[in-house]
């Protein structure tokens, strides 16, 4: 992500102009102002879900039945960053000493400026896709899904 920031600085490119970065695994919108969104893999949610299952005495049963604990959009296990997750990660940044409370207003301002500078249809499309996934109108390849339909080995060979 530092490449995108240094490219913007070296070429004197405005915050709202590409190229942008995309964060992966956690909300990185607070780390670099040129990250337009982050693909979230919410390990914190997975740990809470696993702990909840253990506390209810259902972990072994669930693990035996499913062989693996998978979480998706419907239960908050994955997603795309938004202002709510930005707020959570700003708190995380402050609590870990990565940022100060004095930096929050600039981070939020940059985030809103970058997001709002994009055509509305982009965010509408993201919302539509999320809705379609939640309504099972989109079939997503999964190594634990439909091996007869989605051969993960072939997908990896094709897409890397």
ABEGO torsion letter per residue (X at the ends): XAAAAAAAAAAGBBAABOBBBBBBGBBAAAABAABABBBBBBAAAAAAAAAAAAAAGAAAAAAAAAGBBBBBAAAGABEBBBAAAAAAAAAAAAAAGABBAAAAAAAAAAAAAAAAABBAAAAAAAAAAAAAAAAGABBBBBAABBAAABBAAAAAAAAX
